[in-house]
C-alpha cells in the first residue's frame, strides 16, 4: 500500500516569526499522523512565501532561485514516488 497517496505534504518554516534565518521543513500529513523532516536549508521569513511554499526569488538574491529549484525537485520526487509505489 502506498502511504503517500493517502496524505499530503508541504514545506513550512521551523520559526515563521523569527528575525533570523530558520530551517525549512517538509511536513507530511496523513489523517492524525504527521512526519516532519528538515531539508537542511535555511531562509529568512521575509523571503518566504507561505502560500506558495517557496522563496520569494528576486535578482538581489540569486540563491533563492536555487532554493526554489531544490524545493521543486523534492516536490517532483515525492509525486513520482507516490505514482509508482
N, CA, C and O of each residue as an XYZ file, in Angstrom:
340
protein
N       0.847     -1.186      0.000
C       0.000      0.000      0.000
C       0.890      1.247      0.000
O       1.894      1.287      0.712
N       0.543      2.233     -0.769
C       1.320      3.450     -0.868
C       0.772      4.501      0.094
O      -0.340      4.998     -0.084
N       1.560      4.833      1.111
C       1.112      5.795      2.112
C       1.104      7.225      1.593
O       0.333      8.053      2.079
N       1.961      7.532      0.598
C       1.989      8.885      0.072
C       0.672      9.275     -0.583
O       0.300     10.448     -0.562
N      -0.032      8.324     -1.159
C      -1.299      8.637     -1.814
C      -2.389      8.989     -0.808
O      -3.376      9.631     -1.165
N      -2.222      8.581      0.429
C      -3.249      8.822      1.437
C      -3.068     10.149      2.162
O      -3.970     10.586      2.877
N      -1.929     10.791      1.993
C      -1.660     12.018      2.727
C      -1.243     13.140      1.804
O      -1.327     13.035      0.581
N      -0.787     14.228      2.426
C      -0.276     15.346      1.652
C       0.960     15.893      2.328
O       1.234     15.584      3.488
N       1.704     16.706      1.604
C       2.921     17.265      2.158
C       3.007     18.749      1.848
O       2.373     19.252      0.920
N       3.806     19.431      2.647
C       4.013     20.864      2.447
C       5.393     21.232      2.959
O       6.024     20.464      3.684
N       5.854     22.416      2.576
C       7.098     22.973      3.088
C       6.736     24.117      4.015
O       6.023     25.039      3.621
N       7.223     24.062      5.242
C       6.942     25.096      6.230
C       8.236     25.517      6.906
O       9.211     24.765      6.934
N       8.233     26.726      7.450
C       9.385     27.198      8.205
C       9.307     26.705      9.642
O       8.225     26.590     10.217
N      10.467     26.417     10.205
C      10.501     25.994     11.606
C       9.972     27.110     12.500
O       9.155     26.867     13.389
N      10.445     28.348     12.260
C      10.001     29.501     13.047
C       9.631     30.625     12.078
O      10.501     31.359     11.609
N       8.369     30.753     11.790
C       7.917     31.728     10.800
C       7.984     33.174     11.295
O       7.965     34.102     10.486
N       8.062     33.375     12.602
C       8.039     34.734     13.161
C       9.364     35.148     13.781
O       9.382     35.942     14.722
N      10.464     34.626     13.275
C      11.771     34.961     13.825
C      12.413     36.073     13.000
O      11.983     36.352     11.881
N      13.437     36.701     13.555
C      14.157     37.758     12.854
C      15.462     37.262     12.246
O      16.333     38.057     11.892
N      15.590     35.955     12.127
C      16.798     35.387     11.525
C      16.413     34.199     10.651
O      15.270     33.742     10.666
N      17.376     33.715      9.897
C      17.116     32.573      9.019
C      16.677     31.368      9.839
O      17.181     31.136     10.938
N      15.753     30.618      9.307
C      15.204     29.451     10.005
C      15.131     28.273      9.040
O      15.093     28.454      7.823
N      15.112     27.087      9.589
C      15.081     25.880      8.769
C      13.758     25.722      8.018
O      12.704     26.166      8.473
N      13.848     25.080      6.865
C      12.664     24.710      6.092
C      12.396     23.236      6.354
O      13.299     22.405      6.252
N      11.158     22.918      6.690
C      10.756     21.541      6.957
C       9.817     21.028      5.876
O       8.986     21.765      5.346
N       9.968     19.772      5.570
C       8.995     19.048      4.764
C       8.050     18.405      5.769
O       8.484     17.625      6.617
N       6.773     18.722      5.681
C       5.769     18.188      6.593
C       4.860     17.247      5.803
O       4.292     17.634      4.781
N       4.729     16.026      6.277
C       3.828     15.056      5.648
C       2.693     14.769      6.627
O       2.937     14.479      7.798
N       1.459     14.848      6.148
C       0.293     14.588      6.993
C      -0.592     13.535      6.350
O      -0.848     13.551      5.146
N      -1.049     12.624      7.190
C      -1.998     11.603      6.756
C      -2.903     11.311      7.940
O      -2.478     10.692      8.916
N      -4.143     11.755      7.856
C      -5.054     11.587      8.987
C      -4.520     12.323     10.196
O      -4.249     13.521     10.119
N      -4.364     11.633     11.304
C      -3.828     12.257     12.519
C      -2.314     12.105     12.623
O      -1.708     12.597     13.575
N      -1.699     11.430     11.655
C      -0.245     11.238     11.664
C       0.446     12.414     10.994
O      -0.067     13.005     10.044
N       1.645     12.744     11.522
C       2.437     13.825     10.954
C       3.908     13.453     11.046
O       4.374     12.943     12.065
N       4.624     13.715      9.972
C       6.056     13.459      9.912
C       6.730     14.749      9.490
O       6.317     15.375      8.514
N       7.767     15.155     10.219
C       8.457     16.401      9.936
C       9.933     16.103      9.680
O      10.584     15.421     10.472
N      10.457     16.624      8.561
C      11.842     16.377      8.175
C      12.474     17.682      7.714
O      11.942     18.357      6.833
N      13.607     18.036      8.306
C      14.326     19.218      7.863
C      14.987     18.924      6.526
O      15.549     17.845      6.334
N      14.925     19.875      5.601
C      15.628     19.690      4.336
C      17.029     20.296      4.422
O      17.739     20.363      3.418
N      17.425     20.733      5.605
C      18.762     21.278      5.896
C      19.062     22.573      5.150
O      20.225     22.879      4.889
N      18.048     23.324      4.811
C      18.202     24.632      4.180
C      17.515     25.661      5.056
O      16.484     25.389      5.670
N      18.110     26.863      5.106
C      17.534     27.948      5.895
C      17.159     29.120      5.007
O      17.733     29.331      3.939
N      16.175     29.877      5.483
C      15.747     31.089      4.794
C      15.201     32.066      5.829
O      14.613     31.660      6.831
N      15.400     33.347      5.575
C      14.801     34.368      6.449
C      13.313     34.450      6.108
O      12.956     34.473      4.930
N      12.441     34.496      7.113
C      10.993     34.537      6.853
C      10.549     35.660      5.915
O       9.534     35.527      5.233
N      11.289     36.753      5.875
C      10.962     37.859      4.973
C      10.947     37.399      3.514
O      10.190     37.928      2.700
N      11.778     36.423      3.192
C      11.907     35.955      1.812
C      11.098     34.691      1.530
O      11.303     34.049      0.501
N      10.181     34.325      2.428
C       9.390     33.102      2.277
C       7.948     33.439      1.955
O       7.336     34.280      2.613
N       7.407     32.781      0.940
C       6.001     32.918      0.574
C       5.276     31.686      1.120
O       5.345     30.609      0.527
N       4.589     31.845      2.238
C       3.940     30.715      2.913
C       2.828     30.104      2.062
O       2.610     28.894      2.110
N       2.136     30.911      1.299
C       1.051     30.395      0.473
C       1.596     29.504     -0.651
O       1.053     28.428     -0.902
N       2.653     29.938     -1.322
C       3.254     29.167     -2.406
C       4.226     28.106     -1.884
O       4.582     27.175     -2.607
N       4.650     28.250     -0.636
C       5.632     27.354     -0.012
C       6.948     27.363     -0.780
O       7.568     26.322     -0.993
N       7.356     28.549     -1.187
C       8.587     28.761     -1.932
C       9.197     30.089     -1.510
O       8.548     30.928     -0.883
N      10.474     30.254     -1.876
C      11.164     31.510     -1.615
C      10.643     32.593     -2.549
O      10.227     32.316     -3.674
N      10.672     33.827     -2.068
C      10.336     34.982     -2.897
C      11.610     35.354     -3.654
O      12.399     36.179     -3.194
N      11.794     34.750     -4.793
C      13.027     34.940     -5.556
C      13.080     36.335     -6.156
O      12.072     36.872     -6.617
N      14.284     36.915     -6.140
C      14.496     38.197     -6.801
C      15.951     38.300     -7.244
O      16.791     37.494     -6.842
N      16.238     39.286     -8.066
C      17.570     39.426     -8.657
C      18.660     39.697     -7.621
O      19.820     39.344     -7.833
N      18.297     40.310     -6.522
C      19.283     40.629     -5.491
C      19.772     39.377     -4.754
O      20.853     39.389     -4.165
N      18.981     38.295     -4.785
C      19.330     37.060     -4.077
C      19.163     35.856     -5.004
O      18.174     35.130     -4.903
N      20.123     35.641     -5.906
C      20.002     34.527     -6.855
C      19.976     33.150     -6.182
O      19.490     32.185     -6.771
N      20.491     33.054     -4.965
C      20.457     31.766     -4.261
C      19.030     31.328     -3.943
O      18.779     30.141     -3.736
N      18.098     32.274     -3.902
C      16.703     31.916     -3.648
C      16.095     31.183     -4.841
O      15.223     30.331     -4.672
N      16.554     31.514     -6.036
C      16.116     30.786     -7.231
C      16.591     29.332     -7.125
O      15.844     28.406     -7.442
N      17.826     29.141     -6.682
C      18.368     27.788     -6.494
C      17.598     27.026     -5.424
O      17.354     25.828     -5.561
N      17.217     27.722     -4.361
C      16.430     27.086     -3.305
C      15.084     26.628     -3.853
O      14.643     25.520     -3.549
N      14.428     27.454     -4.648
C      13.152     27.054     -5.249
C      13.333     25.853     -6.174
O      12.470     24.977     -6.235
N      14.444     25.813     -6.885
C      14.740     24.675     -7.748
C      14.858     23.397     -6.910
O      14.336     22.350     -7.291
N      15.545     23.489     -5.773
C      15.666     22.342     -4.865
C      14.292     21.902     -4.356
O      13.988     20.709     -4.354
N      13.465     22.850     -3.926
C      12.125     22.525     -3.434
C      11.275     21.892     -4.535
O      10.524     20.950     -4.282
N      11.395     22.408     -5.743
C      10.663     21.826     -6.876
C      11.097     20.386     -7.130
O      10.264     19.526     -7.415
N      12.399     20.123     -7.027
C      12.907     18.763     -7.233
C      12.418     17.810     -6.148
O      12.050     16.674     -6.447
N      12.409     18.251     -4.904
C      11.903     17.415     -3.816
C      10.427     17.114     -4.050
O       9.984     15.972     -3.933
N       9.684     18.152     -4.379
C       8.254     18.020     -4.674
C       8.033     17.006     -5.800
O       7.199     16.109     -5.679
N       8.771     17.151     -6.872
C       8.643     16.258     -8.030
C       8.991     14.811     -7.672
O       8.310     13.878     -8.097
N      10.058     14.635     -6.885
C      10.454     13.284     -6.478
C       9.372     12.602     -5.648
O       9.109     11.413     -5.824
N       8.749     13.348     -4.750
C       7.693     12.786     -3.917
C       6.500     12.380     -4.777
O       5.929     11.307     -4.586
N       6.128     13.233     -5.715
C       4.990     12.928     -6.595
C       5.301     11.688     -7.427
O       4.446     10.813     -7.563
N       6.504     11.595     -7.984
C       6.879     10.434     -8.780
C       6.839      9.153     -7.950
O       6.328      8.130     -8.406
N       7.370      9.208     -6.749
C       7.389      8.019     -5.887
C       5.974      7.601     -5.496
O       5.691      6.413     -5.346
N       5.086      8.584     -5.330
C       3.712      8.241     -4.952
C       2.966      7.596     -6.121
O       2.047      6.804     -5.910
N       3.353      7.925     -7.333
C       2.683      7.358     -8.512
C       3.158      5.950     -8.831
O       2.400      5.134     -9.356
N       4.414      5.670     -8.514
C       4.991      4.379     -8.914
C       5.218      3.418     -7.759
O       5.811      2.357     -7.952
N       4.767      3.762     -6.581
C       4.960      2.864     -5.430
C       3.775      1.938     -5.263
O       3.760      1.114     -4.348
